[in-house]
Amino acid sequence: MQGYPRIKGPKSVHDRIAIIGAGPSGLHMAYELKKRGFRNIVIFESRDEVGGKTTSRLYRNVWVDLGTVGLTESYDKTVDLLEKFNTGFEVRPTLPGATWLNRKEYRPTTETIPVPIERIQQASQRYTVLHQCFFGTYDSELMPRPSPEILRKIHGSIEEFLLRYNLTDLQPIFYTAITLNGYGFLNETSAIYGLTFVTPSVVQSFLRPERGAYRLFGGWQNLCREIARRSNVDIRLNINIKRINRKNGVQIVYGKKHSGQTYVDDFDFLILTPAMNSLFKVVDFNQHELSIFSHLRNSFYLKSVINSISPGRRSFSPLDTYLYDFQNVEYSVYRTVNPHQLENNITGVDYQLGLRENVDPDGSQYETSVYVQTGKSNPWKPDVDAHIQTKLFEHLRDFKKSNPQVVEQVKWGYYFPNFPPEAATGGALWDVLDMQGHYNTWYIGSSVCFDAIESVFEYNYLILKLFA
Ligand SMILES: Cc1cc2nc3c(=O)[nH]c(=O)nc-3n(C[C@H](O)[C@H](O)[C@H](O)COP(=O)(O)OP(=O)(O)OC[C@H]3O[C@@H](n4cnc5c(N)ncnc54)[C@H](O)[C@@H]3O)c2cc1C
């Protein structure tokens, strides 16, 4: 493929391949390698289930996603996989949401956009031309390495990029796609992530009636479970990897949770999927690898599933955004979703007053909603955790949720592992691509492309094309 490096990989289909992580990228890579004839694949997973950040749980007969939720128009590879591994999925445009201006007043989210639609349309055309001039047409997650001159032109944050090219009218779209998905504020996230995730076609789709945003019904983790089932590779769960040495081949030293025994297995090739900055104590990274991966940074993301007596204070939509504290108060609740009402398309007065609360077969009078918080301080630290729980319960009180019970709370570490502007403009993403295979290792998953399910699938296909 023009403009990309050729990539080294496993030398023969008989090579023993170790994949670390049974999230979407690891499972998908195993499936694709198996299709290409590789037979000796073992996946090592630290948790007791497959799926990584796609965890889904069935509550009150509805799949509630504790990780991955939405799709945009650009998710063609994901949609192909959903069709291929269909276990009853349905993809629908997201229902119109509400944005709370303070604890009492809300507006339809579309009415809170501060820029007239015509100006967004004009800016979107300029963005399309600029994107084409900078990167041409490419059919992958990552465009071929741009020249140093282009990298200079896209240096800095998304906000700086939009200002530099008179594109600030697109700010609401980038804010929705990047900031509201936990990918950082526009003045801190590198422009390159905006340019790769929010492509011109994604921007244009926001201007269409469905607003370019879709949701999967059926549980994202079920996609992963199905890929795991059909690829039929050896997946070892509850693994605690102590060390990975790559002196002669690949040696994996590991234990099993709840067992004191240490095991050592030898492989010919290694595929790493977790955030590379989470592996510094595990993998014998060399100076070259460390010189790139040590720049990575990440945030944290929390979802709490909470039952409370229905309805409390509600807008007209089961999909709410709260922006009044979001910018200034870390871990303020900034989004809530009521998956049950969302799946049943219950909006307007019916939703607001809880008039169709008991349509589910269990007849429960509770609402089950998901509360979303994000931040940069480590949520496992006791003081940070105390702050998180305080913010959560303040929110529940403000919105008059009675008798709230936390059904489940998930803290995601290493959310959006990303290169800050300087490293990104220095070409870190392409440095990783150039390094693929050199040390008997492929680096895949969110930290080397972008933390979205389509991105990690696309990146796998790119690696496999460059390897072929
Ligand atoms: C709350 C949340 C919401 C999201 N929403 C969306 C969305 O709406 N749309 C979207 O496209 N994407 C979304 N994402 C991102 C998407 O889920 C990820 O991009 C995707 O799961 C990345 O897949 P992965 O395989 O690279 O990594 P992961 O899913 O993180 O999987 C990595 C796996 O490696 C395992 N692992 C880690 N370290 C080790 C170790 N040392 N040893 C063994 N195993 C290890 C982990 O347990 C995990 O199973 C969301 C993520 C979160 C957390």
The ligand as an ORCA input file, in Angstrom:
! r2SCAN-3c Opt
* xyz 0 1
  C     -16.905      3.610     29.219
  C     -16.448      3.446     27.796
  C     -17.244      3.895     26.772
  C     -16.834      3.720     25.453
  N     -17.647      4.129     24.445
  C     -17.308      3.879     23.178
  C     -18.199      4.193     22.120
  O     -19.296      4.689     22.366
  N     -17.817      3.913     20.848
  C     -16.613      3.348     20.580
  O     -16.311      3.123     19.403
  N     -15.750      3.028     21.555
  C     -16.070      3.278     22.838
  N     -15.207      2.942     23.842
  C     -13.880      2.465     23.487
  C     -13.834      0.980     23.088
  O     -14.483      0.223     24.061
  C     -12.357      0.585     23.006
  O     -11.737      1.363     22.026
  C     -12.151     -0.871     22.656
  O     -12.709     -1.705     23.617
  C     -10.645     -1.112     22.585
  O     -10.403     -2.464     22.381
  P      -8.991     -3.092     22.782
  O      -9.072     -4.526     22.526
  O      -7.928     -2.325     22.107
  O      -8.811     -2.758     24.326
  P      -9.654     -3.232     25.569
  O     -11.081     -3.260     25.243
  O      -9.186     -2.361     26.675
  O      -9.153     -4.707     25.820
  C      -7.878     -4.985     26.330
  C      -7.942     -6.286     27.105
  O      -6.650     -6.542     27.639
  C      -6.787     -7.010     28.970
  N      -5.525     -6.714     29.674
  C      -5.048     -5.515     30.035
  N      -3.846     -5.645     30.621
  C      -3.577     -6.972     30.637
  C      -2.488     -7.739     31.123
  N      -1.427     -7.170     31.700
  N      -2.536     -9.077     30.985
  C      -3.596     -9.686     30.383
  N      -4.661     -9.000     29.905
  C      -4.644     -7.667     30.032
  C      -7.971     -6.234     29.509
  O      -8.549     -6.885     30.623
  C      -8.893     -6.220     28.299
  O      -9.728     -7.347     28.282
  C     -15.587      3.099     25.166
  C     -14.789      2.645     26.216
  C     -15.216      2.811     27.520
  C     -14.351      2.309     28.646
*
